[in-house]
Each structure stands twice: as C-alpha cells, then as structure tokens.
Amino acid sequence: MPMTESARQALAILRDASQFQWYVIPLLTLVTLAYATEVEKKNWNVVFAGLTYFGLDIFIEIVNSLIFHFTQYAPAWGTPGKTAYLLLIGMNIEICFMFALVGLVMSKYLPQDKSVRVFGVSSRLAVGIGAAAICATVEILLNRIGVLTWEYPWWNAGFASIIMVSGYFMFFMTSFWVYDMPTVKKKISFVGSLLAFDVLCIAVFGFALKWI
C-alpha cells in the first residue's frame, strides 16, 4: 500500500526545528511546576503515578512509530497538523506535555484508602474507567476535526473500546498500581526501569537505527 497523505504530512515536519513556537517554554514551566509542587509536599504517590503514565505513553508512541517504519503506510495514529515541534510521528510536543500531566492529575482523584468503593467497585477501577472514557472521547473528537489521524480499520472510532482498554485504561491502572506501592524505593525501581527502557528504545530505534 502506498504511504498515506497524512503520514507524508507528518514526515515533512518530523523534528523540524523551524516549527518551534515560544509557547513551548511556558508549557514546560507549568509541567515542571506541577511536579515541583507535589515534590515539595512529598506526595510521592502522585509524582510516581504521573511519571509511570508518562513512561508508558512514551513507550506506546515508540511502538506507533515502529508500526509506520515497518509498514511504510501509516502509524496507528498520526499528528500531521500544526505544532510547535513533532517529536514522533504520532506525538507532538503539546501531546507530550499533556501526557506528562494526565497521570499526575488523575491520581489526585484516588482516595488514600484504596479499599473505598465507588458505585460498588474499587475506587481505582472506577477512576481508571472514567479517565479512560474521557480520554477516548477526546481522541474521537480530535479525529473528527482532523488533527489526529487514524488510517487503519482496526484503530478508529468504531473501536473506541479497544482504544480505552489497550491504551488509556491499562496505563491508568498501572499508574494507580504504582501509586499504591508500599514504599518509595519500589516506586523508584519500577519507574526508573520503565524510563530507562524508554531511553534505550529511543537510543536504539531512533539514534542508532533511525527507524523512528
């Protein structure tokens, strides 16, 4: 199959520094402030939940880029529209900042007592389902206005449940699992390994092989 037009458009601006816009700087400052505030309060559960979600999203974005590399048709999702910087074919800098915050934000809705139930189910499960539903709905809306492209029959609005389960829901539940880990040492071990694996993938598939 020939490469899709949306993939061509994304490739044309992939890591093109001429796309830079100054609003990136205040966005970075706000993300830094959010984490600094939680660190100052020693809210380690929230901090590591946020970093877990971010690390998982970076990994799935690398997988998405590899899908495009091996098919040369299209990524599962693409972001060919206006951006201050396109980091990967399906992730611009604005999305990157958003995912750096979303796990942190949603973890703040968790009751400290994980035995608390909401609508008859675990509070973690309830928040995970609700957060995943919101994120999937936003994705569908972004696709409808043309800024987030889906080119495969197995990844579209008709399969919103797949988007929720395979992506957002599992990411939120993993983040909440880290949130509930009994010690900071265990949180550091898991998150450190996850982020190190992301860096390794970027080094191998990005800098060495230039596949992403």
Secondary structure by P-SEA (a helix, b strand, c coil): ccccaaaaaaaaccccccccccaaaaaaaaaaaaaaaaaaacaaaaaaaaaaaaaaaaaaaaaaaaaaaaacccccccccccccccccccccaaaaaaaacaaaaaaaacccccccccccccaaaaaaaaaaaaaaaaaaaaaaacccccccccccccaaaaaaacccaaaaaaaaaaaacccaaaaaaaaaaaaaaaaaaaaacccccccc
